[in-house]
């Protein structure tokens, strides 16, 4: 994944969010290819299942990174 070398979780989270958008583009193009009869329905449906798994995993990662526990303990006030 492109963002894995980022220095902060915030930067990494941005790249994960971009990956979700890219996956959505793949879903749209899969639907378009099936409507235009460029891709067969069986392959298109298989891609949609894979898309669902990928997006679900990415969304879980976003949730995990966005949770207060993921950010670690906050420094105490002076």
PyMOL Python script that loads the backbone (N, CA, C, O; Angstrom):
from pymol import cmd

cmd.read_pdbstr("""\
ATOM      1  N   UNK A   1       0.844  -1.163   0.000  1.00  0.00           N
ATOM      2  CA  UNK A   1       0.000   0.000   0.000  1.00  0.00           C
ATOM      3  C   UNK A   1       0.900   1.239   0.000  1.00  0.00           C
ATOM      4  O   UNK A   1       1.903   1.304   0.710  1.00  0.00           O
ATOM      5  N   UNK A   2       0.524   2.174  -0.783  1.00  0.00           N
ATOM      6  CA  UNK A   2       1.331   3.366  -1.004  1.00  0.00           C
ATOM      7  C   UNK A   2       1.636   4.139   0.271  1.00  0.00           C
ATOM      8  O   UNK A   2       2.740   4.662   0.417  1.00  0.00           O
ATOM      9  N   UNK A   3       0.700   4.223   1.183  1.00  0.00           N
ATOM     10  CA  UNK A   3       0.880   5.057   2.359  1.00  0.00           C
ATOM     11  C   UNK A   3       1.580   4.401   3.530  1.00  0.00           C
ATOM     12  O   UNK A   3       1.744   5.034   4.573  1.00  0.00           O
ATOM     13  N   UNK A   4       2.000   3.143   3.390  1.00  0.00           N
ATOM     14  CA  UNK A   4       2.537   2.415   4.547  1.00  0.00           C
ATOM     15  C   UNK A   4       3.842   2.996   5.080  1.00  0.00           C
ATOM     16  O   UNK A   4       4.204   2.717   6.223  1.00  0.00           O
ATOM     17  N   UNK A   5       4.549   3.783   4.303  1.00  0.00           N
ATOM     18  CA  UNK A   5       5.811   4.354   4.771  1.00  0.00           C
ATOM     19  C   UNK A   5       5.631   5.750   5.354  1.00  0.00           C
ATOM     20  O   UNK A   5       6.614   6.422   5.668  1.00  0.00           O
ATOM     21  N   UNK A   6       4.409   6.183   5.498  1.00  0.00           N
ATOM     22  CA  UNK A   6       4.161   7.520   6.044  1.00  0.00           C
ATOM     23  C   UNK A   6       4.553   7.568   7.514  1.00  0.00           C
ATOM     24  O   UNK A   6       4.493   6.563   8.221  1.00  0.00           O
ATOM     25  N   UNK A   7       4.950   8.734   7.952  1.00  0.00           N
ATOM     26  CA  UNK A   7       5.473   8.879   9.309  1.00  0.00           C
ATOM     27  C   UNK A   7       4.384   8.986  10.374  1.00  0.00           C
ATOM     28  O   UNK A   7       4.626   8.643  11.531  1.00  0.00           O
ATOM     29  N   UNK A   8       3.219   9.443  10.016  1.00  0.00           N
ATOM     30  CA  UNK A   8       2.182   9.610  11.038  1.00  0.00           C
ATOM     31  C   UNK A   8       0.951   8.775  10.685  1.00  0.00           C
ATOM     32  O   UNK A   8       0.709   8.445   9.524  1.00  0.00           O
ATOM     33  N   UNK A   9       0.193   8.449  11.712  1.00  0.00           N
ATOM     34  CA  UNK A   9      -1.043   7.704  11.488  1.00  0.00           C
ATOM     35  C   UNK A   9      -2.032   8.538  10.690  1.00  0.00           C
ATOM     36  O   UNK A   9      -2.815   7.998   9.908  1.00  0.00           O
ATOM     37  N   UNK A  10      -1.999   9.845  10.884  1.00  0.00           N
ATOM     38  CA  UNK A  10      -2.899  10.724  10.140  1.00  0.00           C
ATOM     39  C   UNK A  10      -2.634  10.615   8.634  1.00  0.00           C
ATOM     40  O   UNK A  10      -3.568  10.504   7.839  1.00  0.00           O
ATOM     41  N   UNK A  11      -1.353  10.649   8.251  1.00  0.00           N
ATOM     42  CA  UNK A  11      -1.002  10.504   6.837  1.00  0.00           C
ATOM     43  C   UNK A  11      -1.423   9.131   6.314  1.00  0.00           C
ATOM     44  O   UNK A  11      -1.974   9.013   5.219  1.00  0.00           O
ATOM     45  N   UNK A  12      -1.157   8.102   7.109  1.00  0.00           N
ATOM     46  CA  UNK A  12      -1.523   6.737   6.720  1.00  0.00           C
ATOM     47  C   UNK A  12      -3.031   6.620   6.544  1.00  0.00           C
ATOM     48  O   UNK A  12      -3.503   5.998   5.591  1.00  0.00           O
ATOM     49  N   UNK A  13      -3.787   7.215   7.461  1.00  0.00           N
ATOM     50  CA  UNK A  13      -5.245   7.190   7.382  1.00  0.00           C
ATOM     51  C   UNK A  13      -5.728   7.853   6.099  1.00  0.00           C
ATOM     52  O   UNK A  13      -6.686   7.388   5.481  1.00  0.00           O
ATOM     53  N   UNK A  14      -5.074   8.929   5.700  1.00  0.00           N
ATOM     54  CA  UNK A  14      -5.447   9.599   4.454  1.00  0.00           C
ATOM     55  C   UNK A  14      -5.279   8.647   3.262  1.00  0.00           C
ATOM     56  O   UNK A  14      -6.143   8.591   2.387  1.00  0.00           O
ATOM     57  N   UNK A  15      -4.170   7.899   3.230  1.00  0.00           N
ATOM     58  CA  UNK A  15      -3.941   6.976   2.130  1.00  0.00           C
ATOM     59  C   UNK A  15      -4.923   5.804   2.150  1.00  0.00           C
ATOM     60  O   UNK A  15      -5.319   5.309   1.095  1.00  0.00           O
ATOM     61  N   UNK A  16      -5.312   5.364   3.330  1.00  0.00           N
ATOM     62  CA  UNK A  16      -6.314   4.298   3.421  1.00  0.00           C
ATOM     63  C   UNK A  16      -7.648   4.808   2.875  1.00  0.00           C
ATOM     64  O   UNK A  16      -8.354   4.088   2.168  1.00  0.00           O
ATOM     65  N   UNK A  17      -7.982   6.037   3.205  1.00  0.00           N
ATOM     66  CA  UNK A  17      -9.210   6.635   2.688  1.00  0.00           C
ATOM     67  C   UNK A  17      -9.163   6.761   1.162  1.00  0.00           C
ATOM     68  O   UNK A  17     -10.166   6.525   0.489  1.00  0.00           O
ATOM     69  N   UNK A  18      -8.027   7.125   0.629  1.00  0.00           N
ATOM     70  CA  UNK A  18      -7.865   7.186  -0.827  1.00  0.00           C
ATOM     71  C   UNK A  18      -8.036   5.804  -1.436  1.00  0.00           C
ATOM     72  O   UNK A  18      -8.624   5.666  -2.509  1.00  0.00           O
ATOM     73  N   UNK A  19      -7.527   4.779  -0.760  1.00  0.00           N
ATOM     74  CA  UNK A  19      -7.673   3.403  -1.250  1.00  0.00           C
ATOM     75  C   UNK A  19      -9.142   3.001  -1.320  1.00  0.00           C
ATOM     76  O   UNK A  19      -9.543   2.288  -2.239  1.00  0.00           O
ATOM     77  N   UNK A  20      -9.942   3.445  -0.365  1.00  0.00           N
ATOM     78  CA  UNK A  20     -11.386   3.157  -0.408  1.00  0.00           C
ATOM     79  C   UNK A  20     -12.003   3.822  -1.639  1.00  0.00           C
ATOM     80  O   UNK A  20     -12.836   3.223  -2.321  1.00  0.00           O
ATOM     81  N   UNK A  21     -11.598   5.044  -1.917  1.00  0.00           N
ATOM     82  CA  UNK A  21     -12.093   5.728  -3.112  1.00  0.00           C
ATOM     83  C   UNK A  21     -11.680   5.013  -4.386  1.00  0.00           C
ATOM     84  O   UNK A  21     -12.471   4.906  -5.323  1.00  0.00           O
ATOM     85  N   UNK A  22     -10.461   4.527  -4.428  1.00  0.00           N
ATOM     86  CA  UNK A  22      -9.988   3.784  -5.601  1.00  0.00           C
ATOM     87  C   UNK A  22     -10.776   2.487  -5.776  1.00  0.00           C
ATOM     88  O   UNK A  22     -11.110   2.100  -6.895  1.00  0.00           O
ATOM     89  N   UNK A  23     -11.067   1.827  -4.669  1.00  0.00           N
ATOM     90  CA  UNK A  23     -11.865   0.603  -4.743  1.00  0.00           C
ATOM     91  C   UNK A  23     -13.264   0.910  -5.276  1.00  0.00           C
ATOM     92  O   UNK A  23     -13.831   0.121  -6.031  1.00  0.00           O
ATOM     93  N   UNK A  24     -13.809   2.042  -4.887  1.00  0.00           N
ATOM     94  CA  UNK A  24     -15.130   2.442  -5.392  1.00  0.00           C
ATOM     95  C   UNK A  24     -15.102   2.680  -6.899  1.00  0.00           C
ATOM     96  O   UNK A  24     -16.067   2.380  -7.601  1.00  0.00           O
ATOM     97  N   UNK A  25     -13.999   3.217  -7.385  1.00  0.00           N
ATOM     98  CA  UNK A  25     -13.854   3.402  -8.832  1.00  0.00           C
ATOM     99  C   UNK A  25     -13.834   2.055  -9.548  1.00  0.00           C
ATOM    100  O   UNK A  25     -14.426   1.902 -10.617  1.00  0.00           O
ATOM    101  N   UNK A  26     -13.154   1.088  -8.955  1.00  0.00           N
ATOM    102  CA  UNK A  26     -13.119  -0.260  -9.548  1.00  0.00           C
ATOM    103  C   UNK A  26     -14.530  -0.835  -9.595  1.00  0.00           C
ATOM    104  O   UNK A  26     -14.923  -1.444 -10.590  1.00  0.00           O
ATOM    105  N   UNK A  27     -15.283  -0.644  -8.527  1.00  0.00           N
ATOM    106  CA  UNK A  27     -16.669  -1.143  -8.485  1.00  0.00           C
ATOM    107  C   UNK A  27     -17.493  -0.503  -9.603  1.00  0.00           C
ATOM    108  O   UNK A  27     -18.223  -1.193 -10.314  1.00  0.00           O
ATOM    109  N   UNK A  28     -17.373   0.802  -9.753  1.00  0.00           N
ATOM    110  CA  UNK A  28     -18.113   1.503 -10.804  1.00  0.00           C
ATOM    111  C   UNK A  28     -17.723   0.973 -12.184  1.00  0.00           C
ATOM    112  O   UNK A  28     -18.591   0.692 -13.010  1.00  0.00           O
ATOM    113  N   UNK A  29     -16.426   0.837 -12.431  1.00  0.00           N
ATOM    114  CA  UNK A  29     -15.964   0.370 -13.739  1.00  0.00           C
ATOM    115  C   UNK A  29     -16.378  -1.074 -14.007  1.00  0.00           C
ATOM    116  O   UNK A  29     -16.629  -1.450 -15.152  1.00  0.00           O
ATOM    117  N   UNK A  30     -16.447  -1.878 -12.951  1.00  0.00           N
ATOM    118  CA  UNK A  30     -16.938  -3.249 -13.100  1.00  0.00           C
ATOM    119  C   UNK A  30     -18.397  -3.242 -13.525  1.00  0.00           C
ATOM    120  O   UNK A  30     -18.785  -3.960 -14.446  1.00  0.00           O
ATOM    121  N   UNK A  31     -19.204  -2.430 -12.854  1.00  0.00           N
ATOM    122  CA  UNK A  31     -20.624  -2.316 -13.228  1.00  0.00           C
ATOM    123  C   UNK A  31     -20.778  -1.814 -14.659  1.00  0.00           C
ATOM    124  O   UNK A  31     -21.603  -2.327 -15.415  1.00  0.00           O
ATOM    125  N   UNK A  32     -19.992  -0.824 -15.026  1.00  0.00           N
ATOM    126  CA  UNK A  32     -20.051  -0.277 -16.377  1.00  0.00           C
ATOM    127  C   UNK A  32     -19.682  -1.337 -17.411  1.00  0.00           C
ATOM    128  O   UNK A  32     -20.363  -1.480 -18.426  1.00  0.00           O
ATOM    129  N   UNK A  33     -18.618  -2.070 -17.159  1.00  0.00           N
ATOM    130  CA  UNK A  33     -18.177  -3.109 -18.094  1.00  0.00           C
ATOM    131  C   UNK A  33     -19.250  -4.178 -18.263  1.00  0.00           C
ATOM    132  O   UNK A  33     -19.442  -4.697 -19.362  1.00  0.00           O
ATOM    133  N   UNK A  34     -19.948  -4.510 -17.181  1.00  0.00           N
ATOM    134  CA  UNK A  34     -21.021  -5.511 -17.298  1.00  0.00           C
ATOM    135  C   UNK A  34     -22.205  -4.942 -18.081  1.00  0.00           C
ATOM    136  O   UNK A  34     -22.798  -5.641 -18.902  1.00  0.00           O
ATOM    137  N   UNK A  35     -22.552  -3.668 -17.829  1.00  0.00           N
ATOM    138  CA  UNK A  35     -23.666  -3.062 -18.571  1.00  0.00           C
ATOM    139  C   UNK A  35     -23.362  -2.961 -20.061  1.00  0.00           C
ATOM    140  O   UNK A  35     -24.247  -3.134 -20.900  1.00  0.00           O
ATOM    141  N   UNK A  36     -22.104  -2.678 -20.378  1.00  0.00           N
ATOM    142  CA  UNK A  36     -21.695  -2.568 -21.785  1.00  0.00           C
ATOM    143  C   UNK A  36     -21.401  -3.934 -22.406  1.00  0.00           C
ATOM    144  O   UNK A  36     -21.075  -4.040 -23.589  1.00  0.00           O
ATOM    145  N   UNK A  37     -21.523  -4.972 -21.581  1.00  0.00           N
ATOM    146  CA  UNK A  37     -21.281  -6.354 -22.001  1.00  0.00           C
ATOM    147  C   UNK A  37     -19.843  -6.565 -22.472  1.00  0.00           C
ATOM    148  O   UNK A  37     -19.582  -7.365 -23.371  1.00  0.00           O
ATOM    149  N   UNK A  38     -18.921  -5.839 -21.854  1.00  0.00           N
ATOM    150  CA  UNK A  38     -17.498  -6.006 -22.118  1.00  0.00           C
ATOM    151  C   UNK A  38     -16.937  -7.086 -21.186  1.00  0.00           C
ATOM    152  O   UNK A  38     -16.005  -7.806 -21.546  1.00  0.00           O
ATOM    153  N   UNK A  39     -17.508  -7.186 -20.004  1.00  0.00           N
ATOM    154  CA  UNK A  39     -17.128  -8.217 -19.029  1.00  0.00           C
ATOM    155  C   UNK A  39     -18.321  -9.138 -18.831  1.00  0.00           C
ATOM    156  O   UNK A  39     -19.473  -8.705 -18.873  1.00  0.00           O
ATOM    157  N   UNK A  40     -18.022 -10.430 -18.612  1.00  0.00           N
ATOM    158  CA  UNK A  40     -19.153 -11.322 -18.387  1.00  0.00           C
ATOM    159  C   UNK A  40     -19.649 -11.189 -16.947  1.00  0.00           C
ATOM    160  O   UNK A  40     -18.912 -10.758 -16.061  1.00  0.00           O
ATOM    161  N   UNK A  41     -20.884 -11.560 -16.735  1.00  0.00           N
ATOM    162  CA  UNK A  41     -21.548 -11.380 -15.452  1.00  0.00           C
ATOM    163  C   UNK A  41     -20.860 -12.175 -14.344  1.00  0.00           C
ATOM    164  O   UNK A  41     -20.724 -11.682 -13.225  1.00  0.00           O
ATOM    165  N   UNK A  42     -20.429 -13.386 -14.640  1.00  0.00           N
ATOM    166  CA  UNK A  42     -19.783 -14.220 -13.624  1.00  0.00           C
ATOM    167  C   UNK A  42     -18.522 -13.553 -13.080  1.00  0.00           C
ATOM    168  O   UNK A  42     -18.333 -13.475 -11.866  1.00  0.00           O
ATOM    169  N   UNK A  43     -17.670 -13.077 -13.966  1.00  0.00           N
ATOM    170  CA  UNK A  43     -16.453 -12.390 -13.523  1.00  0.00           C
ATOM    171  C   UNK A  43     -16.784 -11.091 -12.789  1.00  0.00           C
ATOM    172  O   UNK A  43     -16.145 -10.752 -11.793  1.00  0.00           O
ATOM    173  N   UNK A  44     -17.770 -10.383 -13.281  1.00  0.00           N
ATOM    174  CA  UNK A  44     -18.170  -9.129 -12.638  1.00  0.00           C
ATOM    175  C   UNK A  44     -18.673  -9.351 -11.228  1.00  0.00           C
ATOM    176  O   UNK A  44     -18.336  -8.600 -10.313  1.00  0.00           O
ATOM    177  N   UNK A  45     -19.485 -10.389 -11.054  1.00  0.00           N
ATOM    178  CA  UNK A  45     -20.003 -10.684  -9.720  1.00  0.00           C
ATOM    179  C   UNK A  45     -18.873 -11.117  -8.785  1.00  0.00           C
ATOM    180  O   UNK A  45     -18.878 -10.770  -7.604  1.00  0.00           O
ATOM    181  N   UNK A  46     -17.925 -11.858  -9.297  1.00  0.00           N
ATOM    182  CA  UNK A  46     -16.771 -12.278  -8.494  1.00  0.00           C
ATOM    183  C   UNK A  46     -15.952 -11.049  -8.059  1.00  0.00           C
ATOM    184  O   UNK A  46     -15.482 -10.973  -6.924  1.00  0.00           O
ATOM    185  N   UNK A  47     -15.795 -10.107  -8.973  1.00  0.00           N
ATOM    186  CA  UNK A  47     -15.080  -8.867  -8.624  1.00  0.00           C
ATOM    187  C   UNK A  47     -15.829  -8.075  -7.554  1.00  0.00           C
ATOM    188  O   UNK A  47     -15.212  -7.491  -6.663  1.00  0.00           O
ATOM    189  N   UNK A  48     -17.155  -8.057  -7.644  1.00  0.00           N
ATOM    190  CA  UNK A  48     -17.943  -7.331  -6.647  1.00  0.00           C
ATOM    191  C   UNK A  48     -17.783  -7.940  -5.255  1.00  0.00           C
ATOM    192  O   UNK A  48     -17.723  -7.217  -4.261  1.00  0.00           O
ATOM    193  N   UNK A  49     -17.716  -9.258  -5.186  1.00  0.00           N
ATOM    194  CA  UNK A  49     -17.506  -9.919  -3.895  1.00  0.00           C
ATOM    195  C   UNK A  49     -16.143  -9.528  -3.336  1.00  0.00           C
ATOM    196  O   UNK A  49     -16.021  -9.204  -2.155  1.00  0.00           O
ATOM    197  N   UNK A  50     -15.128  -9.560  -4.180  1.00  0.00           N
ATOM    198  CA  UNK A  50     -13.789  -9.151  -3.753  1.00  0.00           C
ATOM    199  C   UNK A  50     -13.764  -7.701  -3.317  1.00  0.00           C
ATOM    200  O   UNK A  50     -13.122  -7.355  -2.325  1.00  0.00           O
ATOM    201  N   UNK A  51     -14.461  -6.853  -4.056  1.00  0.00           N
ATOM    202  CA  UNK A  51     -14.562  -5.437  -3.708  1.00  0.00           C
ATOM    203  C   UNK A  51     -15.148  -5.281  -2.308  1.00  0.00           C
ATOM    204  O   UNK A  51     -14.644  -4.509  -1.492  1.00  0.00           O
ATOM    205  N   UNK A  52     -16.213  -6.022  -2.048  1.00  0.00           N
ATOM    206  CA  UNK A  52     -16.859  -5.942  -0.739  1.00  0.00           C
ATOM    207  C   UNK A  52     -15.910  -6.306   0.387  1.00  0.00           C
ATOM    208  O   UNK A  52     -15.893  -5.652   1.430  1.00  0.00           O
ATOM    209  N   UNK A  53     -15.127  -7.338   0.178  1.00  0.00           N
ATOM    210  CA  UNK A  53     -14.162  -7.763   1.201  1.00  0.00           C
ATOM    211  C   UNK A  53     -13.082  -6.710   1.425  1.00  0.00           C
ATOM    212  O   UNK A  53     -12.725  -6.399   2.561  1.00  0.00           O
ATOM    213  N   UNK A  54     -12.573  -6.173   0.334  1.00  0.00           N
ATOM    214  CA  UNK A  54     -11.504  -5.172   0.434  1.00  0.00           C
ATOM    215  C   UNK A  54     -12.008  -3.916   1.136  1.00  0.00           C
ATOM    216  O   UNK A  54     -11.345  -3.402   2.037  1.00  0.00           O
ATOM    217  N   UNK A  55     -13.164  -3.423   0.735  1.00  0.00           N
ATOM    218  CA  UNK A  55     -13.696  -2.201   1.334  1.00  0.00           C
ATOM    219  C   UNK A  55     -14.022  -2.419   2.804  1.00  0.00           C
ATOM    220  O   UNK A  55     -13.771  -1.543   3.631  1.00  0.00           O
ATOM    221  N   UNK A  56     -14.574  -3.569   3.135  1.00  0.00           N
ATOM    222  CA  UNK A  56     -14.880  -3.865   4.528  1.00  0.00           C
ATOM    223  C   UNK A  56     -13.604  -3.848   5.372  1.00  0.00           C
ATOM    224  O   UNK A  56     -13.591  -3.291   6.470  1.00  0.00           O
ATOM    225  N   UNK A  57     -12.539  -4.456   4.862  1.00  0.00           N
ATOM    226  CA  UNK A  57     -11.263  -4.470   5.587  1.00  0.00           C
ATOM    227  C   UNK A  57     -10.690  -3.061   5.711  1.00  0.00           C
ATOM    228  O   UNK A  57     -10.193  -2.690   6.775  1.00  0.00           O
ATOM    229  N   UNK A  58     -10.753  -2.275   4.641  1.00  0.00           N
ATOM    230  CA  UNK A  58     -10.240  -0.905   4.687  1.00  0.00           C
ATOM    231  C   UNK A  58     -11.036  -0.041   5.658  1.00  0.00           C
ATOM    232  O   UNK A  58     -10.466   0.773   6.385  1.00  0.00           O
ATOM    233  N   UNK A  59     -12.357  -0.222   5.667  1.00  0.00           N
ATOM    234  CA  UNK A  59     -13.185   0.550   6.590  1.00  0.00           C
ATOM    235  C   UNK A  59     -12.893   0.161   8.036  1.00  0.00           C
ATOM    236  O   UNK A  59     -12.899   1.016   8.921  1.00  0.00           O
ATOM    237  N   UNK A  60     -12.639  -1.120   8.278  1.00  0.00           N
ATOM    238  CA  UNK A  60     -12.267  -1.555   9.629  1.00  0.00           C
ATOM    239  C   UNK A  60     -10.940  -0.928  10.036  1.00  0.00           C
ATOM    240  O   UNK A  60     -10.756  -0.551  11.194  1.00  0.00           O
ATOM    241  N   UNK A  61     -10.024  -0.816   9.093  1.00  0.00           N
ATOM    242  CA  UNK A  61      -8.733  -0.191   9.379  1.00  0.00           C
ATOM    243  C   UNK A  61      -8.917   1.288   9.706  1.00  0.00           C
ATOM    244  O   UNK A  61      -8.289   1.802  10.631  1.00  0.00           O
ATOM    245  N   UNK A  62      -9.767   1.966   8.959  1.00  0.00           N
ATOM    246  CA  UNK A  62     -10.056   3.380   9.233  1.00  0.00           C
ATOM    247  C   UNK A  62     -10.648   3.517  10.631  1.00  0.00           C
ATOM    248  O   UNK A  62     -10.244   4.395  11.394  1.00  0.00           O
ATOM    249  N   UNK A  63     -11.592   2.665  10.966  1.00  0.00           N
ATOM    250  CA  UNK A  63     -12.207   2.713  12.295  1.00  0.00           C
ATOM    251  C   UNK A  63     -11.165   2.485  13.378  1.00  0.00           C
ATOM    252  O   UNK A  63     -11.147   3.178  14.395  1.00  0.00           O
ATOM    253  N   UNK A  64     -10.308   1.518  13.150  1.00  0.00           N
ATOM    254  CA  UNK A  64      -9.261   1.205  14.123  1.00  0.00           C
ATOM    255  C   UNK A  64      -8.305   2.380  14.310  1.00  0.00           C
ATOM    256  O   UNK A  64      -7.950   2.731  15.435  1.00  0.00           O
ATOM    257  N   UNK A  65      -7.896   2.976  13.209  1.00  0.00           N
ATOM    258  CA  UNK A  65      -6.960   4.099  13.286  1.00  0.00           C
ATOM    259  C   UNK A  65      -7.609   5.357  13.852  1.00  0.00           C
ATOM    260  O   UNK A  65      -6.926   6.215  14.411  1.00  0.00           O
ATOM    261  N   UNK A  66      -8.921   5.465  13.707  1.00  0.00           N
ATOM    262  CA  UNK A  66      -9.632   6.654  14.166  1.00  0.00           C
ATOM    263  C   UNK A  66     -10.030   6.569  15.638  1.00  0.00           C
ATOM    264  O   UNK A  66     -10.411   7.577  16.234  1.00  0.00           O
ATOM    265  N   UNK A  67      -9.946   5.382  16.226  1.00  0.00           N
ATOM    266  CA  UNK A  67     -10.384   5.220  17.612  1.00  0.00           C
ATOM    267  C   UNK A  67      -9.379   5.851  18.571  1.00  0.00           C
ATOM    268  O   UNK A  67      -8.184   5.899  18.277  1.00  0.00           O
ATOM    269  N   UNK A  68      -9.858   6.333  19.711  1.00  0.00           N
ATOM    270  CA  UNK A  68      -8.947   6.943  20.694  1.00  0.00           C
ATOM    271  C   UNK A  68      -7.866   5.972  21.163  1.00  0.00           C
ATOM    272  O   UNK A  68      -6.746   6.393  21.454  1.00  0.00           O
ATOM    273  N   UNK A  69      -8.186   4.680  21.240  1.00  0.00           N
ATOM    274  CA  UNK A  69      -7.202   3.687  21.677  1.00  0.00           C
ATOM    275  C   UNK A  69      -6.036   3.604  20.694  1.00  0.00           C
ATOM    276  O   UNK A  69      -4.898   3.369  21.100  1.00  0.00           O
ATOM    277  N   UNK A  70      -6.311   3.796  19.412  1.00  0.00           N
ATOM    278  CA  UNK A  70      -5.269   3.702  18.392  1.00  0.00           C
ATOM    279  C   UNK A  70      -4.272   4.850  18.506  1.00  0.00           C
ATOM    280  O   UNK A  70      -3.111   4.721  18.116  1.00  0.00           O
ATOM    281  N   UNK A  71      -4.735   5.965  19.041  1.00  0.00           N
ATOM    282  CA  UNK A  71      -3.869   7.133  19.156  1.00  0.00           C
ATOM    283  C   UNK A  71      -2.931   7.051  20.352  1.00  0.00           C
ATOM    284  O   UNK A  71      -1.997   7.843  20.474  1.00  0.00           O
ATOM    285  N   UNK A  72      -3.181   6.108  21.216  1.00  0.00           N
ATOM    286  CA  UNK A  72      -2.310   5.933  22.368  1.00  0.00           C
ATOM    287  C   UNK A  72      -2.666   6.897  23.487  1.00  0.00           C
ATOM    288  O   UNK A  72      -3.568   7.722  23.346  1.00  0.00           O
ATOM    289  N   UNK A  73      -1.956   6.787  24.595  1.00  0.00           N
ATOM    290  CA  UNK A  73      -2.258   7.655  25.742  1.00  0.00           C
ATOM    291  C   UNK A  73      -1.919   9.103  25.440  1.00  0.00           C
ATOM    292  O   UNK A  73      -0.961   9.402  24.727  1.00  0.00           O
ATOM    293  N   UNK A  74      -2.704   9.971  25.984  1.00  0.00           N
ATOM    294  CA  UNK A  74      -2.444  11.391  25.810  1.00  0.00           C
ATOM    295  C   UNK A  74      -1.480  11.862  26.895  1.00  0.00           C
ATOM    296  O   UNK A  74      -1.544  11.400  28.034  1.00  0.00           O
ATOM    297  N   UNK A  75      -0.598  12.772  26.539  1.00  0.00           N
ATOM    298  CA  UNK A  75       0.338  13.271  27.547  1.00  0.00           C
ATOM    299  C   UNK A  75      -0.415  14.020  28.632  1.00  0.00           C
ATOM    300  O   UNK A  75      -1.429  14.668  28.372  1.00  0.00           O
ATOM    301  N   UNK A  76       0.087  13.923  29.829  1.00  0.00           N
ATOM    302  CA  UNK A  76      -0.530  14.637  30.945  1.00  0.00           C
ATOM    303  C   UNK A  76      -0.229  16.121  30.832  1.00  0.00           C
ATOM    304  O   UNK A  76       0.834  16.525  30.361  1.00  0.00           O
ATOM    305  N   UNK A  77      -1.183  16.916  31.272  1.00  0.00           N
ATOM    306  CA  UNK A  77      -0.989  18.377  31.263  1.00  0.00           C
ATOM    307  C   UNK A  77       0.050  18.757  32.311  1.00  0.00           C
ATOM    308  O   UNK A  77       0.114  18.140  33.374  1.00  0.00           O
ATOM    309  N   UNK A  78       0.861  19.764  32.020  1.00  0.00           N
ATOM    310  CA  UNK A  78       1.904  20.174  32.983  1.00  0.00           C
ATOM    311  C   UNK A  78       1.327  20.808  34.218  1.00  0.00           C
ATOM    312  O   UNK A  78       2.073  21.203  35.115  1.00  0.00           O
TER     313      UNK A  78
END
""", "prot")
cmd.dss("prot")
cmd.show_as("cartoon", "prot")
cmd.util.cbc("prot")
cmd.orient("prot")
